[in-house]
Amino acid sequence: MKISILDQSPISSNQTAQDALLQSMKLAQAGEKLGYTRYWIAEHHDLSGLACSAPEVMLSYIGAHTSTIRLGAGAVLLPHYSPYKVAEVYNMLATLFPGRMDLGIGRAPGGSAEATEALSGNFLQRVWKMPELVSDLLHFLENDFPEGHLFSKVQASPLPPVPAVTWLLGTSKKSAILAAENGMNYAFGQFMSDKDGAEIIGQYRENFKPRKDGQKPQVIITISAFCGETQEKAEEIALSSLIWSIQKGKGEGSRVPSFEEAKNYVLNDLEKEKILKMKEKILIGNPQQVKERLVRIQDDCHADEIMIVTITHDFKDKIQSYKLIAEEVLS
């Protein structure tokens, strides 16, 4: 089983944004030492408690402090940007860090309506053009616009010896079909979806059309997991993330609360039910329990790789969770 890391660069209640970003770099370093396949960092805009608005900046910093782990965005929110500029940025990253770059593409706004307006001004119109944006991006990355096309003589320089590997990220049949029709790898965000990942991934595989000879469909499924030496410890480190989700839903909680803050947060009956429902799709347990769930998910969804997102208040707990999972799964 291949396992990887998705990082949202969350800010804990005792941290600054700089603290969180520095810990993102340290998480990538730890993932490299532990044998994780890749590290992706997410893009968010003006969302309280999440520090990374520009993955390309963080990837250049993290790439300079790692040497082997694959790096990427999870995801670049393409409707905000010019495909040509995205290709330039990731061609440059792939030139700096050859053979290590992934480019994950998404269509979500990544922030409030106001932030979305400030970023692009015409986001909804460009969401409708997503198939065209994806096609243009792939042509720029592969430098293969057909002769006579407006962009046939335009290069997204520098052209790297090994281009970034493209992934389409999504949680729906629409994203799966778009990835399949463009011969792209597909990452399904199970941690942020109530939909049947196995069915959607199956649709991707059934409709896959290779862009090049020998190309096969590749699937990552992303889940939320918390691993501790015991079930009790895992429940403890997961509580901060669960309570933070409740707080964010109420417009509260600008930072990830500590265990004590989370434990003392008063929940009403509806919020208690929400927590129980959230826990149904989160992996919480000791190493053996988490591994068993990962194997089951991989078998059910026919995933080539599982990507894990873990949000804790204490960075040591996060590193330990990833360490316990790697030692159990990769040994």
Phi, psi and omega in degrees: 000133172268136176232146183220177185240132167249127183241127176261004180051056181287150180254121179280165186296341179255019187236163166258170176299323178298318177303313182296319181292321176296322178290331174299317177298317181293328177294318177297318178299316179295318178300320178298314181294327184276350177098014175292145185289315184211160176233122176243144177241140187271162178249124175222155184231118177055035174259117184302130177094357177239126194267341190260108175259348184222085181305324183297328177290313180296323182294325177292322179291313181292322179300325180287345182247011175224173184223336186231327185295141176290146183234149178189176177262140177224066017215166166287125184273087196302324181300343178282342196230164172283128177305324180297316181293320177299317179297318178301313183298312185280336169293322179292316177298320179292334175286320179289323185233071188300137176075011185236355191261136171244148175235102177271133183245136176225169182244000183290156178288328176078012180182190182289168177299323180292318178295322178297318178296319180294328182285310190227334175077337181223044187301311185298320178298322182283334173299320178296333180268012185307315178303319179292320179296317179297315180300314180298318180299315180297320178295320178295318181293323182266357177052050186221037171301141180295152179302136181095346177290150180308326184256013186296336181254012181256128177249138175273073186288151359281147178274114185283155176296328177232107182296158173300142177276128184269139176229141171256128181257141180188179181222021186217167176299323182300315180292322180297316180292321179297317177297316182296316183293336180259007179063033181262155169291156186231133176242118181262124183273076181299328184293342181240023183219145173261003183278164182283103181299322182298318181293316183292318177296323176299321178295323177298311182296320182294328185259006186294130177238109183297141175277333182226158179301135176084355182286137180235155177296139179231135186230132167247137170244131185254128182230162175262132183216147176224121183239133176228170178301330177228163175302319181299316179295320179298317178298322181295313184285340178280337188300320181301316181293319181295314180293323178299321177298318177296315181298316181297324178295340180256007181076019178250184169067075180284347180220162178291121183287156175288170178301316180296317178297319180291318182296326183270359180286129184275122180254140171274176185298321180295320180292326176296320177294321178299319179297316179298320179292319178300320183291342179295331182250013177250141176270117180227118180173187176281172186305317181294319179296317180295317179299318180299319178293321179297317179297319180296317179297316180298317180293316183293323186260355183054047180272143176279340187202149176241128179254135188244130173248131182225118179247116178232163176283316182266122182299326179299322178294322179296311180298318180296321178298312177297324181294314181296320179295314181297317181296326182281320187273321188264352183284000000 
